[in-house]
Amino acid sequence: HLIMVAGHSVTVAGNLEDAETDESVWYLLPYQEGKGLPQAIVSHIRAGISEAINDPKSLLVFSGGETRVQTGPLNEGTSYYRVADALDLWNEQDSDSHTTVRERTVTEEFATDSFQNLMYSICRFREVTGNYPQKLTVVSFSFKEGRFRRHAEALHWPISKLKYIGRDPPSSTGFNLEESRAGELNNAAKPFESDPYGCNAPELQHKRHERNPFARTPPYELTCPEMKNLLHWCGPSLFPKSQIPWVNM
């Protein structure tokens, strides 16, 4: 059971113990400021840990690469892990299995967008366990659910084995759900509809280039050789289902 928490920011300064309330701990773009991003990010981390507590056979993956030139070569996945440590989120919930969750948590440090979050985390699961997952849980914002379900379809992931957990900031922080839904539709959902693998539409290509300022190259075609063709597939037609390693699971 793969539990993937999609990264949205990198820790840059301040006291990590304040990561849930202090925006200065995180590198935020102007449009992200004043909208409760710290609260949302920590709620995503908590949700992932909670899911992992409930399934002792799960692997929790914090996914996100070195996406901002302004922060230096710091990645989102490790930032989330460090915040979980600083706030001791592993031990917040009363469960006999919580002591093993940290041991069952890893980072994925190359993804530059939501499609890569999903695809690379599946490979990361195989790297760690030697097998591909049989169940998949995604944690992100509620308004991104449709986009992640489309990514799952592009990867021929069985929808019956996909669970989505959406967590948003409270409206009291200045977060506007309708505004976020509109931005999601225009800036991400529509481009991925015509370009399911995210490598043809100019706006999606630009985002991937901009979010890889340190020219990192993922190793996944070496560590997940069964996924090599999929990792390089650009569509726009769907990748052949017969070549998907998890299609008959």
C-alpha positions as CSV (number, residue, x, y, z in Angstrom):
1,H,0.0,0.0,0.0
2,L,1.6,3.2,-1.2
3,I,0.6,6.4,0.6
4,M,1.9,9.4,-1.3
5,V,1.8,13.0,0.1
6,A,2.4,15.5,-2.8
7,G,4.8,18.3,-1.9
8,H,4.0,21.9,-2.4
9,S,6.8,23.9,-0.8
10,V,10.3,23.8,0.7
11,T,11.3,24.8,4.2
12,V,13.7,27.7,4.0
13,A,14.1,29.5,7.4
14,G,12.9,30.0,10.9
15,N,12.0,27.4,13.5
16,L,10.5,24.2,12.1
17,E,8.4,23.9,15.2
18,D,6.4,26.9,13.8
19,A,5.9,25.2,10.4
20,E,2.1,24.9,10.9
21,T,1.6,28.7,11.5
22,D,4.5,30.7,10.3
23,E,4.7,31.4,6.5
24,S,8.3,32.4,6.8
25,V,9.3,28.8,7.4
26,W,8.2,27.9,3.9
27,Y,9.2,29.3,0.5
28,L,5.9,30.6,-0.9
29,L,5.1,32.2,-4.2
30,P,3.1,35.5,-4.0
31,Y,-0.2,33.8,-5.0
32,Q,0.3,31.3,-2.1
33,E,0.8,33.8,0.6
34,G,-2.0,34.6,3.1
35,K,-4.0,31.5,2.2
36,G,-3.2,29.1,5.0
37,L,-0.5,27.1,3.2
38,P,1.4,26.2,6.4
39,Q,-1.7,24.8,8.0
40,A,-2.6,22.8,4.8
41,I,0.8,21.4,4.3
42,V,1.0,20.1,7.9
43,S,-2.5,18.7,7.6
44,H,-1.3,16.7,4.5
45,I,1.6,15.3,6.5
46,R,-0.7,14.4,9.4
47,A,-3.2,12.7,7.0
48,G,-0.4,10.6,5.4
49,I,0.9,9.5,8.8
50,S,-2.7,8.7,9.9
51,E,-3.2,6.5,6.9
52,A,0.1,4.7,7.5
53,I,-0.8,4.1,11.1
54,N,-4.0,2.4,10.0
55,D,-2.1,0.0,7.6
56,P,1.1,-1.5,9.1
57,K,2.0,-2.8,5.6
58,S,2.0,0.6,4.0
59,L,4.9,2.8,2.8
60,L,4.5,6.5,3.2
61,V,6.2,8.7,0.6
62,F,6.7,12.4,0.8
63,S,7.2,13.4,-2.9
64,G,8.7,16.6,-4.3
65,G,12.0,17.7,-5.9
66,E,14.3,20.7,-5.8
67,T,11.7,22.9,-7.4
68,R,12.7,26.5,-6.6
69,V,16.0,28.2,-7.7
70,Q,15.5,30.8,-4.9
71,T,15.8,28.1,-2.1
72,G,18.9,26.4,-3.4
73,P,19.1,22.6,-3.8
74,L,16.5,21.8,-1.1
75,N,13.7,19.4,-1.9
76,E,10.0,19.2,-0.9
77,G,10.0,15.6,0.1
78,T,12.8,16.0,2.7
79,S,11.2,19.3,3.9
80,Y,8.0,17.4,4.8
81,Y,10.0,14.7,6.6
82,R,11.9,17.3,8.6
83,V,8.7,19.0,9.6
84,A,7.2,15.7,10.7
85,D,10.2,15.3,12.9
86,A,10.2,18.8,14.3
87,L,6.5,18.7,15.3
88,D,6.8,15.0,16.3
89,L,3.8,14.2,14.1
90,W,4.7,10.5,14.2
91,N,3.6,10.3,17.9
92,E,0.5,12.6,17.9
93,Q,-2.0,9.7,17.5
94,D,-2.5,7.0,20.1
95,S,-1.7,3.8,18.3
96,D,0.5,0.8,18.9
97,S,1.8,1.1,15.3
98,H,2.9,4.7,15.3
99,T,6.5,3.8,16.3
100,T,6.9,2.0,13.0
101,V,5.5,4.7,10.7
102,R,8.7,6.8,10.7
103,E,10.6,3.6,9.8
104,R,8.1,3.1,6.9
105,T,8.4,6.6,5.6
106,V,10.7,7.7,2.7
107,T,11.1,10.7,0.4
108,E,10.9,11.0,-3.4
109,E,13.1,13.8,-4.4
110,F,12.7,14.4,-8.2
111,A,9.1,15.2,-9.0
112,T,8.4,18.6,-10.5
113,D,4.6,18.3,-10.9
114,S,1.6,16.2,-9.8
115,F,1.9,13.6,-12.6
116,Q,5.5,13.0,-11.6
117,N,4.5,12.9,-7.9
118,L,2.3,9.9,-8.7
119,M,4.5,8.1,-11.2
120,Y,7.8,8.5,-9.4
121,S,6.3,7.5,-6.1
122,I,5.1,4.2,-7.6
123,C,8.7,3.6,-8.7
124,R,10.0,4.7,-5.3
125,F,7.8,2.1,-3.7
126,R,9.3,-0.6,-5.9
127,E,12.8,0.6,-5.0
128,V,12.2,0.2,-1.3
129,T,10.0,-2.9,-1.3
130,G,11.0,-4.8,-4.4
131,N,7.4,-4.8,-5.6
132,Y,4.9,-2.5,-7.1
133,P,2.0,-1.4,-4.8
134,Q,-1.4,-3.0,-4.9
135,K,-3.2,0.0,-3.3
136,L,-2.6,3.7,-3.7
137,T,-3.6,6.6,-1.5
138,V,-2.9,10.2,-2.6
139,V,-2.9,13.2,-0.2
140,S,-3.2,16.7,-1.5
141,F,-5.7,19.6,-1.8
142,S,-9.3,18.7,-2.4
143,F,-9.5,20.7,-5.6
144,K,-6.7,18.7,-7.2
145,E,-8.6,15.3,-6.9
146,G,-9.8,15.4,-10.5
147,R,-6.3,16.0,-11.8
148,F,-4.8,13.1,-9.8
149,R,-7.6,10.8,-11.0
150,R,-6.7,11.7,-14.6
151,H,-3.1,10.9,-13.8
152,A,-4.1,7.5,-12.5
153,E,-6.0,6.8,-15.7
154,A,-2.9,7.8,-17.8
155,L,-0.9,5.3,-15.8
156,H,-3.7,2.7,-16.1
157,W,-3.9,2.5,-12.4
158,P,-7.2,0.8,-11.3
159,I,-9.5,3.4,-10.0
160,S,-11.0,0.9,-7.5
161,K,-7.5,0.7,-5.9
162,L,-7.1,4.5,-5.6
163,K,-8.1,6.5,-2.5
164,Y,-7.9,10.3,-2.4
165,I,-7.6,12.4,0.7
166,G,-8.2,16.1,0.1
167,R,-7.2,18.6,2.8
168,D,-7.6,22.4,2.4
169,P,-6.7,25.3,4.7
170,P,-9.5,26.7,6.8
171,S,-11.4,29.6,5.2
172,S,-10.4,31.7,8.2
173,T,-6.9,31.8,6.8
174,G,-7.9,33.6,3.6
175,F,-8.2,30.5,1.5
176,N,-10.9,30.6,-1.1
177,L,-11.9,27.2,-2.4
178,E,-13.9,28.4,-5.4
179,E,-11.0,30.6,-6.5
180,S,-8.6,27.7,-6.2
181,R,-11.0,25.4,-8.2
182,A,-11.0,28.0,-11.0
183,G,-7.3,28.3,-11.0
184,E,-6.9,24.5,-11.0
185,L,-9.2,24.1,-14.0
186,N,-7.5,26.8,-16.1
187,N,-3.9,26.3,-15.2
188,A,-3.5,22.5,-14.7
189,A,-6.6,20.4,-15.3
190,K,-7.2,21.6,-18.9
191,P,-3.6,21.3,-20.1
192,F,-3.4,17.7,-18.7
193,E,-6.7,16.8,-20.4
194,S,-5.0,17.1,-23.8
195,D,-1.5,16.2,-22.7
196,P,-2.0,13.4,-20.1
197,Y,1.8,12.8,-19.6
198,G,2.6,16.5,-19.3
199,C,5.4,16.8,-21.9
200,N,3.8,18.4,-24.9
201,A,1.7,21.4,-23.8
202,P,4.0,24.5,-23.6
203,E,2.7,25.5,-20.2
204,L,3.4,22.1,-18.7
205,Q,6.8,21.9,-20.3
206,H,7.7,25.3,-19.0
207,K,6.6,24.3,-15.5
208,R,8.8,21.2,-15.5
209,H,11.8,23.2,-16.8
210,E,11.3,26.0,-14.3
211,R,10.9,23.5,-11.4
212,N,14.1,21.7,-12.2
213,P,16.6,24.6,-11.8
214,F,19.4,22.3,-10.7
215,A,19.1,20.0,-13.7
216,R,18.4,16.9,-11.6
217,T,18.0,13.6,-13.6
218,P,15.8,11.0,-11.9
219,P,17.3,7.5,-11.7
220,Y,14.0,5.6,-12.1
221,E,14.6,4.0,-15.5
222,L,17.5,2.1,-13.8
223,T,15.8,1.2,-10.6
224,C,12.4,0.4,-12.2
225,P,13.4,-1.0,-15.6
226,E,9.8,-2.3,-16.1
227,M,8.7,1.4,-16.2
228,K,11.4,2.6,-18.6
229,N,9.2,3.1,-21.6
230,L,6.4,4.6,-19.5
231,L,8.8,7.1,-17.9
232,H,9.7,8.4,-21.4
233,W,6.2,8.2,-22.9
234,C,4.9,11.6,-24.1
235,G,1.6,10.6,-25.8
236,P,-0.7,12.2,-26.4
237,S,-2.2,8.7,-26.9
238,L,-2.2,6.6,-23.8
239,F,0.7,4.3,-23.1
240,P,0.0,0.7,-24.1
241,K,-1.8,-1.0,-21.2
242,S,-0.1,-4.3,-21.9
243,Q,3.3,-2.8,-21.0
244,I,2.2,-1.6,-17.5
245,P,3.8,-3.8,-14.8
246,W,0.8,-3.5,-12.4
247,V,-2.0,-4.0,-14.9
248,N,-2.7,-7.6,-13.9
249,M,-2.3,-7.3,-10.2
